[in-house]
Every structure is written in structure tokens, then in C-alpha cells.
């Protein structure tokens, strides 16, 4: 997620809320095998990415695990993906 933006998707449509302009952008999901989608976000690390556990953080009494994904191919348009995952107790 980009600062000031929230992304929602049902796998067919993507809604991007831009806080600064109080605007919603609606787009169709592109069928790109390299795209990050809600259906592949949890398996994307299996090929083409190195992953690293980056630690834990506590916010408002909730514990989150931090994971970083870095593409193996340095020519990819992504530099790093950071995931913050709520830890269930």
C-alpha cells in the first residue's frame, strides 16, 4: 500500500481510495502472471522472491510479525514488499 492510499480487490476489480483527494479509482484486474494479487500474495514468495522474517512489532497491544520479500531478479519493477501480519494468540 502506498502512503495515503488504500487498495481493495475482489480478484476482478480493484478499488483504490486516495485519501488526499477523497477519490476512488476503479480498475479491472489485469491478468499478468507477475502481478501481485489477493490470490497470490501468500504464495508469491515460493518463486522469484527471497523472504526474510524482519521481526515483530507491537501496536496498541497487538503483536504483528514483519516479513520482507525481495525479488531475485534485480530488474523487477518492485524493490521490496513488506508484509505486516497480525499474530494470533
Secondary structure as the mmCIF struct_conf table of DSSP 4:
data_model
#
loop_
_struct_conf.conf_type_id
_struct_conf.id
_struct_conf.beg_label_comp_id
_struct_conf.beg_label_asym_id
_struct_conf.beg_label_seq_id
_struct_conf.end_label_comp_id
_struct_conf.end_label_asym_id
_struct_conf.end_label_seq_id
TURN_TY1_P TURN_TY1_P1 UNK A 3 UNK A 4
STRN STRN1 UNK A 5 UNK A 9
BEND BEND1 UNK A 11 UNK A 12
STRN STRN2 UNK A 13 UNK A 18
TURN_TY1_P TURN_TY1_P2 UNK A 19 UNK A 22
STRN STRN3 UNK A 23 UNK A 28
HELX_LH_PP_P HELX_LH_PP_P1 UNK A 29 UNK A 30
TURN_TY1_P TURN_TY1_P3 UNK A 33 UNK A 34
BEND BEND2 UNK A 35 UNK A 35
TURN_TY1_P TURN_TY1_P4 UNK A 38 UNK A 43
HELX_RH_3T_P HELX_RH_3T_P1 UNK A 44 UNK A 46
BEND BEND3 UNK A 47 UNK A 48
STRN STRN4 UNK A 49 UNK A 59
TURN_TY1_P TURN_TY1_P5 UNK A 60 UNK A 61
STRN STRN5 UNK A 62 UNK A 71
BEND BEND4 UNK A 72 UNK A 73
TURN_TY1_P TURN_TY1_P6 UNK A 74 UNK A 75
BEND BEND5 UNK A 76 UNK A 77
BEND BEND6 UNK A 79 UNK A 79
STRN STRN6 UNK A 81 UNK A 86
HELX_LH_PP_P HELX_LH_PP_P2 UNK A 87 UNK A 88
#
